[in-house]
Amino acid sequence: MSTFKNPVLPGFNPDPSVCVVGEDYYLVTSTFAYFPGVPIYHSRDLVNWRQIGNVLNRESQIKLTGISHSQGIFAPTIRYHKGTFYLITTNVSYGGNFIVTATDPAGPWSEPIFLNDAPGIDPSLFFDEDGKCYYTGTRPNPRGERYNGDWEVWLQELDLNTMQLIGVSTKLWKGALRGAIWPEGPHIYKKDGYYYLLIAEGGTGDDHAITISRSKTISGPYSGNPKNPILTHRHLGLDYFVQNVGHGDLIKTSCGKWYMTCLASRMYQKHSNLGRETFLAEVSWEKGWPVVNAGHGKLLAEQTHQLPLHPFEKKTRYDFKDGLDMAFLSLRTPQPDFYTIEKGKLYLKTLPETIGDLATPAYLALRQTSMFFTLETKMSFIPKEEEEAGLAIVQRDTNHLQFTYRLVEGVNTLEVTKVLAEDDDVSFHLLKAVKVEGQTLYLRIKGHEQALSFYYSLDGKAYHEICAGVDARFLSTEAAGGFVGNTMGIYATSNDESSYNRACFEWLDLRN
């Protein structure tokens, strides 16, 4: 019997949903303001996940114009039925709940079909044995919200021909606790004659929990598990290294074993820079109810696994000879041709937009997946007034870090700048500036837990330290708020000025 380590999808991979087709598993996560939307991963063991595409990879599928980092695409659910993959999710900023379909999970996926009269978020689909399909979601209390988070889980039949809701919507459950807040992420399963309704409640912070109820009929009434919540870390204290556990999805393997994917956050000095990540737990059944990691009752950093493992070599060097890797993200609806690839090199335009704008800057990034990392690139750039290019680490528009090459009073200069929200305003802190003469630079950022160090080289061999020990806690959810984790990558801007310049990047390297 082998073992695996959690999280199975590290970094910014929240709200996981998983489906099984034979011996293959497919998983999707939320992307909020990032484009392309909703990465799709494939695995043969529920542990080793390889990205095979992005569900929402065309502008016609997803509008993200002008939104903040934690708006946009929320909580997708993926399901498979009779040769078709169905993905349902919410664009909270434009249009609400919608469905896309595909016969190949790698894509292409269809244009979105938005649902009429489907209020709320976190939609899910359930295909019953009689061929009917049901929509489950969460919405504000229709009689009026009596308190913040006074929502309910509801159900309605979905016509698969028209892809619209039909019949009457039915309230199913408000959660396990009396006065529960934010019942969300609902999923329905059927086992041994019962319909099981799995949800998260308690909000997305340290009170987050996974609870479950069941009914003999799909429309209820649903009775909660007397042992709820079936998974939470809220009783473990704020010093515990994994917090915010919630938003689970159950999966039954072809050999009859049960598992749960869920989100949680790893804490470093009580801050979660990596956002909400995807974890895996084993599930057994006792007296008609699921038990998560029996004997432990919590997520484990390492545990035994009953499925054969299929590991693969993880990519660390991203060059551009074959185009832009599907792992790269940009912010919001992309601008036309803000980057080009020519002879295996990537050129970023020095657009007027900045990371601090609710717009689409010239920024291409990867998810930060570890607090121990080396981020490095080779860049060629001749800056003009107001232009800069280099590396960036981004939590949100108000909280990010820039390591850029620019012209300062006529002198080429490398700068490390911290941007953060302070006292209802956004402040720029220049941490270090070094005069450097060179058209081609190698830039390096090293992370050691919450300490960041910055280096440059002119030849790729001899590196010079610019500054070290920069506190990274301002790049955490606790400092910046919201639902996202950090991304890190290449960046160029002309800072609101008209520009026709470009920065050339030969590769981006991210090693953990």
N, C-alpha and C positions, 0 to 999 in steps of 0.2 A: 504494500500500500504506500502511495506517494504522499507528499505534502505540498501545500501551496501557501503563498504569502498574500495577505491583504494589504492594500486594495488590489483587486485584479485589473482595474483600469484606473491608474493613478492620475492625479491632476483634475482639471476642470472637465469632469464627466458626471454631471448630476442627473437625477431623475431617471435611472436606468430602467428600461423595459426590455424584456427578452421573450423570444418565441423559439420553438423547436420544430425542425423539419427533418425527420429521420434521425441521423446522427449529427446533424448540423444545428448550431445555435446562432441566432442573430440578435444583436443588441443595439439599441439606440439611446442617445442621451440628449439633453437640452442644450441649446446654443445661445438663447437670448438675443443679443444684438449682433452676434457674429455671423459672417457669411463665408462659405456656404453653411446652410443650416442642417442640423441633425446628422451627425456622422453615423454610419452603420458599420458595425463590427461583426466579424465571423469568428467562431471558435468550434473546436471539436471536443472541448473538455470543460467549458465554462470558466476556465482560468486564463488561458492564453488567447488573447483577442487581437486580431489583425484587422485594421480598417480596410474595407473593400469599396467604400464610396461615401458620398454625401447625398442624403435624400433630396434636400432642397438646394440644388446647385445651379438653378437658373433664376434670373431676376423675375421672370414671369410667375415663379412659384412663391416668391417671398419678398415682401416689402418691409424695409427696416429704416426708412428715411427719417433722420432727425430724432431717433429714440435714444434713451439712456441705456447703459450697459445691461441693466436688469429688466428691460422690457423685451418685446419681440417674441421669440419662440419659447414656449413653456412646455415641459413635461409631455413628450411624445409617448404613444403606446404603439407597439408593433405586434401584429397578429397575422397568422397564416391560415387560409381557408380555401380548400379545393383548388390549389394551384396558383393562388393569388396572395401576395403580401399586401396587407392593409396597414397604413400608418395614419394615425389620427393625432392631431396636436392643436395647439392654440397659438395664434398670433395675437397677443393681447393688445398690440398697438394698431393693427390693421386687419379687421375682418372677423376676428374671433376664431371659432373652431372649424377645422376643415380636415378633409381626408385626401390622401394621395395613395395610389396603388401601383404595383409593379409585379411582373412575373419573374423577374430576376432581381434579387435584393440589392445587387450592385448597381442597379439602374439600367435604363432610365426609369424614373418615377413620373407619374402622370402630373398634369396640371392640377392645382388644388380645387376641390369641390367644397365650398363653404356651406355650412349647415344653417338653415333658417331656424329661428326660435330655439337656439341652443345656448342659453346664457351660461356664464361661468367658465371654468378652466378645467384642466386635467382630464380630458375625455379618454375613454377607453372603450373597446369593443369586445363583446362576447358572442361567440357563435354557438348556439344551442344545438342539441341533438336533433331537434325537429326541423332544422334548417333556418330558423329565425335568427336574426342578428339584433343585438341590443346595444344601445349606447348607454354608458354610465359616465356621469360627470359630477362636478361639485358646483354649487351655485349659492348665492346669498339667500338667506331665509326669505321666501316669497312674501311672507307676512310682515316683513320689515326686520332689519337687523337690530336686535336688542342690545348687542354688545359687539365689540370688534372681534371678528372671526366667527360670528353667528351664521354659519353656512350649513348646508346639508348635501348629502349625496343623493342623486336622483337617477331614474332609469326611464328610458323610452325606446320603443322598437325603431330600428332603422331599416328602411326599404333599400335593399341592395341594388335594385334596378334604377331608382331615382337618386340614391344616396342622400335621402332626406328622412327626417324623423316623421313617424306616423303614429297614430293613436294618442294615448294620454300619457303624460309624464307623471311618474310616481316617486314620491319621496321614499327613500330606503332607510337611511340611518343618519344620525348626527354625530356618531362617535361613541366611544366606550364611557368616557367620563361625563358626569353631569355637568352641563355647561361647557362641553368640549369646544375648543376653538380650532378653526381651520381644518375640518375634516376634508382631506384632499387625496389625490392620487389613487382613486378607487379602481380596483380590478375585481372581476367576478370569475370564479372557477366552479366547476361541478365535480363532485366526488362522492361516491357512495350514496347517491340519492339526495344530497344536499347541495344547495348553491352557497358558496362561500364568498363573502365580500371583504376584501382586504383593503384597508385604507391607512393613511398616515394622519396624525392629528397632533395638536399641540404647537403648531408653528414650525418654522424651519430652523429654529435655534436649538439651544440645549434642552428644551422640553419636548423636542420631537420624539415621536413614538409610532410604532406600527401596531395596529389593532385589527381584530377580525370578528365578524359575525356570520351567522348562517341562517338559512331558511329552506323549507321544503319546496317553496315556489319562488320563482325568480323575482316576483314583485313584492315578496315579503309576506308577513312581517319577519324582520331579521332580529335574531337574539344574539347578544354579544357573548364572546367567550368569557366565562367566569374568571379566567386567569389573565385577561387583558391587563396591560399590553403584552403582546407576545415577543416584542423586541424594543428595547429602549436603553439609552445610556444615561438618562437624566438622573438616575439614582446613584451614579458612580462618582459624582462630584466633578467640579470644573477642572481639577488637576488631571483627570483621566485623559490619556493621550488620543482617544477617539471620541468625538462629540457629534451631536446633531443627527443621530441615526433615524432614518425614516424612508418613506417612499419605496416600499418593497414591491417586488413582482415575483410570484411563485412560478417554478418551472418543474415539470415532470420529465425525466429522461426516458429514452426508449427502453431502458432496462428497469424502469419503475422506481427509480430513486428521485427524491424531491430536494430542490434547492431553492434558495431565495437570493435574488440580487437586491441591493438596496444602496442608498447613499449614506455617506458619513463624512466627517471632516477630521483629518489628522491635525493635531495641535502642536505648535512649536512656540514655546514661551507664551502659551495661552492665546495664540493667534493662528489663524488658518489661511495662510497665503495661497494654498493649493485649491481652495474652494471645496466643493462637495464632490467626492470621488465615489467610484463604484466598488462596492464590497460584495463578497459572496459568503453565504452561510449554508450549512446543511440543515435540512428539515426532516423531522420524523413526525409520525402521527400517533397520538394517544387519546383514547376515548373520544374520537371523532374531531379532534382539534390538532392543528400543527404546533410543533414544538421546535423552536429555533436553537440550534447548537445545544442539544440536550446535555445536561450536566454542567453547562457553562452559562447559558442564558444571556450571552453577549457576543459581539463580534470578536473574533480572534485574529491576532496578528499573523499567526501561522497555525495551520491545522491539517489533519490528514484528509485525503481526498480519495473517493472510491471509484473515480473514473480514470482511465489511462490518460496521462498527460501528453500533449502534443506541442512542446515548446518550439519557438522559432527565434531566429536572431533579430533583435530589435534594431531599427535603423537609428543611427546617430549623425551621419553626414548627409546633408541635403544639398546636392548640386542641382543644376538646372539644365543639364544636357538633354533630359527627356521631358522638359516642361516643369510645371509647378506641381509638387507632390500634393496629393489629396489631403494631407494632414494640415496644410497651411490654412490660416484664417485671416480674414480682413474684417474691418468694422463696418457694419451697416451695409446698405445697398451699394454695391461697388460702382465707382466711377469708370467710364469707358477708358480702357488702355492706360490705367494709372501705373501699370508696369508692363514691360515687354521683355521677351527673352530672345536674345540675339547671339548666335554662335555659342550657346551654352552658358551665357552670362545673363543675369537678371538686372534690368535697369529700372530703378524707381524714379518717377518724376518728382521733382521738388514742388509738390502741390501747395497752394496757399493754406489748405486745411491742416490743422494740427491735431494731435491726440486729444488735446483739451477741448476741441470742438465737438458738438453733437453732429458730426458729419462723417465723411469717409476720407480719412487721411491716407497717405501713401505709407501703409503699415502692413506688413505680411509677417505672421507670427505662428508659433507653435505653442501648444499648451505647456505650462510649467508642470512637470510631473514629480519633481523632487526638490527638497530644500538643500540638497548637496549636488551642485551642478557646475558645468563649465559651458558657457555660451560664447561662441566665437564666430567671426566672419572675416573675410577678406574683401576690402572695399576700395574702390578707386573713385575719387571725388575731388573736384576743384570748386570749393565754395565761393559764392559771391555774397554780397551784402544781404543779410537776413536769411540766407539759406543754411541749412544744416542737414546732416545725414549720419546715420550710425545705427546703434542698437537701442532698444527700449524694452522695459518691462512694464506691463500695463495691468493695473487692477481695474481702473475705470478712468473716465475723463478727468476727474478731480484728483486722482491718486495714481501717479505713475513716475517712472524714472527714465531719464534720457542720458545716453552716453554718445555724444555727437561731436562731429567735426564741423567747425564753422569759422567764419571770418570775424575777428573781433578787433576793431580799430586798425584794420588793414593787415592783421597778423593771423595766420592760420592757427587755430586753437582747438584742442580737445577739451570738452567740458563734461563734467558729471553734474547733472541737475536733478534735484528732487522736487516734485510737484505734489502738493497735498492740500486738502481742504482744512482750513483753520479759521475758527471764529466767523463762520458763515461766508468765508471768502476762500479763494484759491491762491496759495502762496507758492512762489518759485524760489528755491534755495539752491544757489550755486555752491556745490560742495568742493569742487576743485576745477581749476583751469590750468592747462599746460600748453605752452607754445610748441607746436610740432610742425615741421616743414616736410611735406611729402604728399605726393599725389596718390600713392597706394599705402593703405594702412591695414594692419591686422588688429582687430579689436577683440578684447576678451573680458567677460564678466564671470567671476567665480562666486558661487553661493555656498556658504557653510552655515546651515541653519538660518538664523536671522541676521547674519553678517555678510555683506557683499563687498567684493574687492574688484578693482578695475585696472586693466593693463592694456598696453599697446605695443606694437612692434612695427618696424619698418621693413623687416625682411622675413618675418614669420619664424624667426629663430630666437633672437634675443628680445625678451619682453621686459617692459619697464612698468613698474607699479605706479599708478597715479594716486590712488587713495584706497584705503582698506577699512574694514570694520563699519561700513555704512549700515545703519539699523534698517532692516527691511520690514519691520512690523507695520509701517504705514501702508504697505501693500497687502493688507489682509482684509478679510470681510469684517472683522471686528473694528477696524479703523475706518474703512470706506463704506461699509454697508453693502446691501445688495445680495445677489445670489451667485455671482460668478467667481471663478478662480483666475489666477494670473495667466497671461500669455506673454511671450517674449519673442522678439524678432527684429527685423530690419525696418528702418524708418527714414523718411526724408520729408522735408517741408521747406517752404519759403516764408513761413510765418506771415500769412495774409498778403504777401506781395506777389505781383505777377512774375512768373519765372518760366524759363524754358530749359532749365538745367536738369541733369539727371545724375543719380548716383549709381555706380555699377557694383554689383555684388556677385562674387564668383561662387560662393557656397555659404551655407550656414551650418554650423556644427553645434549640437546640443548633446552633451554627455552627462550622465548621472553617475 
